[in-house]
Amino acid sequence: MSESRDYDVIIVGAGPAGMTAAMYAGRSMLKTVVLERGASGGELLNTEIIEDYPGFEHIEGWELAQKFESHAKKFGAEFQQETVITLEKMPDGAFQATTDSGTIYRSKVAIITSGGTPIKLGVPGEIEYAGKGVSYCAICDGAFFRGHTIAVIGGGDAAVEEADFLTRYAEKVYLIHRRDEFRASKILQKRLFENPKIEVIWNTLVDEVQADAQGLVHNLVLRDANTHETRNLAATGIFIFIGFRPNTGIIEGHADHDEMGYLRTDMNMETSIKGLFAAGDVRVQLTRQVTTAAGDGTTAAIAAEKYLAAMRSPSDEPVISGSGGYAV
Ligand SMILES: Cc1cc2nc3c(=O)[nH]c(=O)nc-3n(C[C@H](O)[C@H](O)[C@H](O)COP(=O)(O)OP(=O)(O)OC[C@H]3O[C@@H](n4cnc5c(N)ncnc54)[C@H](O)[C@@H]3O)c2cc1C
């Protein structure tokens, strides 16, 4: 028979959103478990240097991850290395997370902070040189490419917008697209075509990312989509924007989401399933950063605590005051 464990709050994912939520839930004296399939940190572990988390002008991703984790543990949150297979709301109103070890975790509320995954090109050199010239985040890594010649891959809004953004730093930006027209909105395209630092390379695929003796990207092998001829392009950075997939497959039952699968929440981070909150990269929002994930995690944990308080005394309105003056 599978083992079953009971908590006030289950948090799925130990990225910045999950660990911040865990810290606040712990501080609220809630019995909290964080279920994480890998090491704590989420995308922080794929980020060499963070320079835009307030209070830390320069910190390595793994180090910030460790600080988040120990801070959450200090307030009593429990961390379990578990891959959640399904998260469902049961007929009795409890949430149940079933993991691949066969353990069942039950709780009164749940917070999903499972993030998302940038879609990979799947070419040699891409994974090997991630953080050494290969990036999936312009806001995060753009400043490392001041004065460089770089390539952006993709043809949707993200690729076109970020190519334009990256010219703040890079001397030259090649936008490489496998087709002969963009999917991006016309206004973004107009801005792109007017930018003298950008050159579009149409009908072209990337076959390989190559690095120099120091392991830093210095060349891309390109292939013409029609003639299949290959050629080299000297570039010290490659930014890949061919899509991002939210990790929401575990939710059983319908939770409202956008066309890409990002979860829709209200201002308290509650999803369309009562008592299920979502925070960080997994939800519909303007930008995806460590700061926004931490902010979402804060709101989700405090809203979850309010939700539990209202369950204990149903006469209380589970309304969160807009004053921001709620003390935890
Ligand atoms: C290459 C790169 C560089 C970046 N650089 C910066 C930067 O410099 N500054 C900045 O502010 N932001 C940066 N970002 C963005 C930032 O890392 C993310 O916005 C942030 O990590 C989102 O936090 P999160 O907790 O929502 O999700 P994530 O960090 O993605 O964490 C989600 C966690 O959930 C876990 N998980 C998923 N599914 C399951 C499951 N079924 N069971 C158990 N666990 C599960 C995952 O293993 C992961 O640990 C970068 C992103 C990338 C990809």
The ligand as an SDF file (V2000), in Angstrom:
LIG
                    3D

 53 58  0  0  0  0  0  0  0  0999 V2000
   19.3030   30.4140  -18.8540 C   0  0  0  0  0  0  0  0  0  0  0  0
   18.4540   31.2960  -17.9620 C   0  0  0  0  0  0  0  0  0  0  0  0
   19.0440   32.3750  -17.3430 C   0  0  0  0  0  0  0  0  0  0  0  0
   18.2890   33.1900  -16.4990 C   0  0  0  0  0  0  0  0  0  0  0  0
   18.8950   34.2510  -15.8930 N   0  0  0  0  0  0  0  0  0  0  0  0
   18.1700   35.0470  -15.0670 C   0  0  0  0  0  0  0  0  0  0  0  0
   18.7630   36.1820  -14.4220 C   0  0  0  0  0  0  0  0  0  0  0  0
   19.9610   36.4700  -14.6040 O   0  0  0  0  0  0  0  0  0  0  0  0
   17.9760   36.9410  -13.6210 N   0  0  0  0  0  0  0  0  0  0  0  0
   16.6410   36.6690  -13.4170 C   0  0  0  0  0  0  0  0  0  0  0  0
   15.9800   37.3820  -12.6510 O   0  0  0  0  0  0  0  0  0  0  0  0
   16.0520   35.6150  -14.0250 N   0  0  0  0  0  0  0  0  0  0  0  0
   16.7830   34.8080  -14.8440 C   0  0  0  0  0  0  0  0  0  0  0  0
   16.1850   33.7640  -15.4850 N   0  0  0  0  0  0  0  0  0  0  0  0
   14.7510   33.5240  -15.2420 C   0  0  0  0  0  0  0  0  0  0  0  0
   14.5600   32.8810  -13.8550 C   0  0  0  0  0  0  0  0  0  0  0  0
   15.5300   31.8660  -13.6740 O   0  0  0  0  0  0  0  0  0  0  0  0
   13.1650   32.3200  -13.7400 C   0  0  0  0  0  0  0  0  0  0  0  0
   12.2320   33.3540  -14.0030 O   0  0  0  0  0  0  0  0  0  0  0  0
   12.9090   31.7430  -12.3530 C   0  0  0  0  0  0  0  0  0  0  0  0
   13.8240   30.7150  -12.0520 O   0  0  0  0  0  0  0  0  0  0  0  0
   11.4800   31.2100  -12.2570 C   0  0  0  0  0  0  0  0  0  0  0  0
   11.3090   30.6120  -11.0130 O   0  0  0  0  0  0  0  0  0  0  0  0
   10.1630   29.5210  -10.7790 P   0  0  0  0  0  0  0  0  0  0  0  0
   10.3180   29.0900   -9.3690 O   0  0  0  0  0  0  0  0  0  0  0  0
    8.8710   30.0520  -11.2440 O   0  0  0  0  0  0  0  0  0  0  0  0
   10.4840   28.3150  -11.7770 O   0  0  0  0  0  0  0  0  0  0  0  0
   11.8040   27.4200  -11.9820 P   0  0  0  0  0  0  0  0  0  0  0  0
   13.0280   28.1490  -11.6120 O   0  0  0  0  0  0  0  0  0  0  0  0
   11.6810   26.9030  -13.3750 O   0  0  0  0  0  0  0  0  0  0  0  0
   11.5900   26.2220  -10.9570 O   0  0  0  0  0  0  0  0  0  0  0  0
   10.6090   25.2420  -11.1550 C   0  0  0  0  0  0  0  0  0  0  0  0
   11.0040   23.9930  -10.3870 C   0  0  0  0  0  0  0  0  0  0  0  0
    9.9390   23.0620  -10.4410 O   0  0  0  0  0  0  0  0  0  0  0  0
   10.4630   21.7570  -10.5660 C   0  0  0  0  0  0  0  0  0  0  0  0
    9.4420   20.8750  -11.1210 N   0  0  0  0  0  0  0  0  0  0  0  0
    8.8090   20.9980  -12.3270 C   0  0  0  0  0  0  0  0  0  0  0  0
    7.9270   19.9850  -12.4930 N   0  0  0  0  0  0  0  0  0  0  0  0
    8.0090   19.2120  -11.3800 C   0  0  0  0  0  0  0  0  0  0  0  0
    7.3530   18.0020  -10.9640 C   0  0  0  0  0  0  0  0  0  0  0  0
    6.4320   17.4070  -11.7370 N   0  0  0  0  0  0  0  0  0  0  0  0
    7.6780   17.4750   -9.7710 N   0  0  0  0  0  0  0  0  0  0  0  0
    8.6110   18.0690   -8.9730 C   0  0  0  0  0  0  0  0  0  0  0  0
    9.2750   19.2070   -9.3130 N   0  0  0  0  0  0  0  0  0  0  0  0
    8.9680   19.7710  -10.5060 C   0  0  0  0  0  0  0  0  0  0  0  0
   11.6490   21.9570  -11.4910 C   0  0  0  0  0  0  0  0  0  0  0  0
   12.5740   20.8830  -11.3720 O   0  0  0  0  0  0  0  0  0  0  0  0
   12.2180   23.2780  -10.9870 C   0  0  0  0  0  0  0  0  0  0  0  0
   13.1840   23.0880   -9.9830 O   0  0  0  0  0  0  0  0  0  0  0  0
   16.9170   32.9160  -16.3090 C   0  0  0  0  0  0  0  0  0  0  0  0
   16.3180   31.8310  -16.9510 C   0  0  0  0  0  0  0  0  0  0  0  0
   17.0720   31.0240  -17.7710 C   0  0  0  0  0  0  0  0  0  0  0  0
   16.4210   29.8480  -18.4590 C   0  0  0  0  0  0  0  0  0  0  0  0
  1  2  1  0
  2  3  1  0
  2 52  2  0
  3  4  2  0
  4  5  1  0
  4 50  1  0
  5  6  2  0
  6  7  1  0
  6 13  1  0
  7  8  2  0
  7  9  1  0
  9 10  1  0
 10 11  2  0
 10 12  1  0
 12 13  2  0
 13 14  1  0
 14 15  1  0
 14 50  1  0
 15 16  1  0
 16 17  1  0
 16 18  1  0
 18 19  1  0
 18 20  1  0
 20 21  1  0
 20 22  1  0
 22 23  1  0
 23 24  1  0
 24 25  2  0
 24 26  1  0
 24 27  1  0
 27 28  1  0
 28 29  2  0
 28 30  1  0
 28 31  1  0
 31 32  1  0
 32 33  1  0
 33 34  1  0
 33 48  1  0
 34 35  1  0
 35 36  1  0
 35 46  1  0
 36 37  1  0
 36 45  1  0
 37 38  2  0
 38 39  1  0
 39 40  1  0
 39 45  2  0
 40 41  1  0
 40 42  2  0
 42 43  1  0
 43 44  2  0
 44 45  1  0
 46 47  1  0
 46 48  1  0
 48 49  1  0
 50 51  2  0
 51 52  1  0
 52 53  1  0
M  END
$$$$
